[in-house]
Amino acid sequence: MELFKNKIFVSIILFFLLIIALSGLFSLNNAQKSSGWNYEQLTLFSHLESNYTFTYSGDERNDEGNFKRMVNDINNKYPHILFNINGGDLRSEAIQLIDFKTDYLTPGRVAKFNKPVIFLIGNHELSGDPDGLIYQSIFGSPRYYNFTEKNSYFIIIDNVEGYLNESQMAWLKDQLNRSQNYKYRFIFMHKPLYTPSSAGEEHCMEPNGTGGADALRSLFDNNNVTMIFASHIHNYYNGTWGITPFIISGGAGSPAEPNHLPNYHYIVINVTDMGVNYTMVHY
């Protein structure tokens, strides 16, 4: 009888350990747990990798076939990547997201990423739908969330209004605090903190306020962020904001910025315990 009780006790312990292990595959705060396309995609790849590769791209509205070329180029050149991240502005109007889902998220249609892909919300996802209901019905809600790899912490921000509200700022501060237990901290946002001087146009967040660019720059500098990824400008720029490095990549197919040549590209990010390498790839 005692042996039987011990077996039951061990079985219960093993069951709870299994639940804990499975929940550790990727981290999403319960209060911020998303549903929809993005959340489903996060379940499709391992979250226990220390050496892995992913891509980043953004801005494919009015792409005239360029986005299809990019998707196929990634599929052909990098078949062993872990996942893709897209920085938003998928289409010019929110209502067009329905066709985007049919054409690019459905097997056998125009084109489809061979590996999982998660999306940020861009400002054009609010065009004609200021509450973002169409975007959320496809890609999920809330529109900001996190996930982890073994050595990396990923934070996806919704800054399409040009600033972060108090609720998201509080969440972000908590995420950055949690991320200190990881070797790398990656931030993803649609709008850049600031416009590079050579861009020639103002495409950035509002500078002031508790959730503006200046506040975020200070927050990122103080939390040792590894890299900020942004889109919104249809070109490629890199540099630092404060002491934090950034990459702006908006080359997924949208028309070129005024007075600039087209720069169709995506970013390949290779992560190892020894460091992170970033490569811009033209297609």
TAMO-V356051 format. One record per pair of residues at least 24 apart in sequence whose C-alpha atoms are under 8 Angstrom apart, sorted by sequence separation. I is the first residue (numbers start at 0). J is the second residue. D is the distance in Angstrom with one decimal. If there is no record, write none. Layout:
BEGIN
I:J:D
I:J:D
END
This chain:
BEGIN
192:216:7.5
216:240:6.6
217:241:7.6
219:243:6.7
232:256:7.3
216:241:6.5
54:80:7.7
152:178:5.7
52:79:7.8
53:80:5.4
151:178:8.0
216:243:7.7
234:261:7.5
235:262:7.3
52:80:4.9
53:81:5.6
54:82:6.9
55:83:6.1
56:84:6.6
57:85:5.1
58:86:6.7
59:87:7.9
60:88:6.0
96:124:7.8
234:262:5.7
51:80:6.9
52:81:5.8
53:82:5.1
54:83:4.8
55:84:4.9
56:85:5.0
57:86:4.2
58:87:5.7
59:88:6.4
60:89:5.1
61:90:6.7
145:174:7.8
152:181:6.4
161:190:7.2
202:231:6.9
233:262:7.5
234:263:7.7
51:81:6.3
52:82:7.5
53:83:5.4
54:84:6.1
55:85:5.7
56:86:6.0
57:87:5.5
58:88:4.8
59:89:5.2
60:90:4.1
61:91:6.9
93:123:6.7
151:181:5.5
154:184:7.7
156:186:7.4
158:188:6.4
159:189:6.6
202:232:6.5
53:84:7.5
55:86:7.3
57:88:7.0
58:89:6.0
59:90:6.7
60:91:5.4
83:114:7.0
85:116:7.2
87:118:6.2
92:123:5.9
93:124:4.7
150:181:5.3
151:182:6.0
152:183:6.2
153:184:6.2
154:185:6.2
155:186:6.2
156:187:6.0
157:188:6.4
158:189:6.6
159:190:6.4
57:89:7.8
82:114:5.5
83:115:6.1
84:116:5.5
85:117:6.3
86:118:6.2
87:119:4.9
88:120:6.9
89:121:7.5
91:123:5.4
92:124:6.3
93:125:5.9
149:181:7.9
150:182:5.3
151:183:4.6
152:184:4.9
153:185:5.0
154:186:5.0
155:187:4.9
156:188:5.1
157:189:7.3
158:190:6.4
81:114:6.8
82:115:4.9
83:116:4.4
84:117:5.1
85:118:4.8
86:119:5.0
87:120:5.0
88:121:4.5
90:123:6.6
91:124:7.3
92:125:7.4
93:126:5.5
94:127:7.5
150:183:6.4
151:184:5.9
152:185:6.2
153:186:6.2
154:187:6.2
155:188:6.3
156:189:7.9
80:114:7.2
81:115:7.5
82:116:5.8
83:117:6.4
84:118:5.9
85:119:6.2
86:120:7.1
87:121:4.3
88:122:6.4
89:123:7.5
90:124:7.1
92:126:5.1
93:127:6.1
94:128:7.9
151:185:7.4
153:187:7.7
198:232:7.9
78:113:7.6
84:119:7.8
86:121:7.1
87:122:7.8
88:123:5.2
89:124:7.3
91:126:7.2
92:127:6.3
93:128:6.1
45:81:7.9
78:114:7.9
88:124:6.2
97:133:8.0
119:155:7.1
44:81:6.6
87:124:7.8
96:133:7.4
100:137:7.8
119:156:7.7
120:157:6.6
122:159:5.0
44:82:7.4
74:112:6.5
93:131:7.7
96:134:7.0
119:157:7.3
121:159:5.8
122:160:7.4
186:224:7.4
191:229:5.3
71:110:7.1
73:112:7.9
74:113:5.9
94:133:7.0
120:159:7.2
184:223:7.6
185:224:6.5
188:227:7.7
190:229:5.9
191:230:6.7
70:110:6.8
71:111:7.9
74:114:7.9
93:133:6.5
184:224:5.1
185:225:5.8
186:226:6.3
187:227:6.0
188:228:6.3
189:229:5.0
190:230:6.0
191:231:7.2
70:111:6.7
71:112:7.5
93:134:7.0
183:224:7.3
184:225:5.1
185:226:5.2
186:227:4.7
187:228:4.8
188:229:5.0
189:230:5.1
190:231:5.4
195:236:7.3
67:109:7.1
70:112:5.9
161:203:7.1
162:204:6.1
168:210:6.4
183:225:5.7
184:226:6.9
185:227:6.1
186:228:6.1
187:229:6.0
188:230:7.3
189:231:5.8
67:110:5.8
161:204:4.3
162:205:6.1
179:222:7.5
185:228:7.6
160:204:8.0
161:205:5.3
165:209:7.6
165:210:7.0
158:204:7.6
163:209:8.0
164:210:6.0
172:218:7.8
176:222:7.6
163:210:4.4
175:222:6.5
193:240:8.0
162:210:5.1
163:211:6.6
192:240:7.9
162:211:4.8
161:211:7.2
162:212:7.2
191:247:7.1
122:189:7.9
119:187:7.9
121:189:5.6
119:188:7.1
120:189:6.9
121:190:7.8
119:189:6.7
44:115:7.3
43:115:6.6
41:115:7.5
40:115:5.5
40:116:6.5
41:117:7.7
40:117:6.5
37:116:7.6
37:117:5.0
36:117:7.6
37:118:6.7
49:148:7.1
35:135:7.7
38:138:8.0
48:148:5.9
49:149:5.5
35:136:7.2
36:137:6.2
37:138:5.4
38:139:7.2
46:147:6.3
47:148:5.5
48:149:5.3
49:150:5.6
86:187:7.4
35:137:6.0
36:138:4.5
37:139:6.4
46:148:4.5
47:149:4.6
48:150:7.5
49:151:8.0
86:188:6.8
87:189:6.2
35:138:5.0
36:139:6.2
45:148:7.8
46:149:6.2
86:189:5.4
34:138:7.6
35:139:4.2
34:139:4.8
35:140:7.4
41:146:7.9
33:139:5.8
34:140:6.1
33:140:5.3
33:141:5.7
32:141:7.5
33:142:7.9
31:141:6.4
121:231:7.5
33:144:7.3
31:143:7.7
32:144:7.3
31:144:6.2
28:144:7.9
27:144:6.8
28:145:7.7
27:145:5.6
26:145:6.8
27:146:5.8
26:146:4.9
25:146:5.6
26:147:5.7
25:147:5.4
150:272:7.4
25:148:7.0
86:229:6.5
87:230:7.4
88:231:7.4
86:230:5.6
87:231:7.8
86:231:7.9
86:249:7.9
58:230:6.7
57:230:5.5
58:231:6.4
56:230:7.6
57:231:7.4
58:232:7.9
58:233:6.8
69:251:6.7
69:252:7.9
66:251:5.6
65:251:7.0
66:252:5.1
65:252:4.7
64:252:7.5
65:253:7.9
62:251:7.7
63:252:7.4
59:249:7.9
62:252:4.4
57:248:6.2
58:249:5.1
59:250:7.4
61:252:7.3
62:253:4.8
56:248:6.0
57:249:4.8
58:250:6.4
59:251:4.8
60:252:6.9
61:253:5.6
62:254:6.8
55:248:7.7
56:249:6.5
57:250:6.2
58:251:5.3
59:252:4.4
60:253:5.2
61:254:6.9
56:250:6.7
57:251:5.2
58:252:6.5
59:253:4.6
56:251:5.7
58:253:5.7
69:264:7.6
69:265:7.8
65:263:7.8
56:264:7.5
57:265:7.9
56:265:4.9
55:265:6.0
56:266:6.3
72:282:6.6
54:265:6.9
55:266:5.0
54:266:5.4
55:267:6.6
54:267:4.5
55:268:7.6
69:282:6.1
53:267:6.0
54:268:5.9
68:282:7.1
52:267:7.0
53:268:5.4
52:268:5.5
53:269:6.7
52:269:4.4
51:269:6.0
52:270:6.0
50:269:7.6
51:270:5.4
50:270:5.4
51:271:6.7
49:270:7.2
50:271:4.3
49:271:5.8
50:272:6.8
49:272:6.2
END
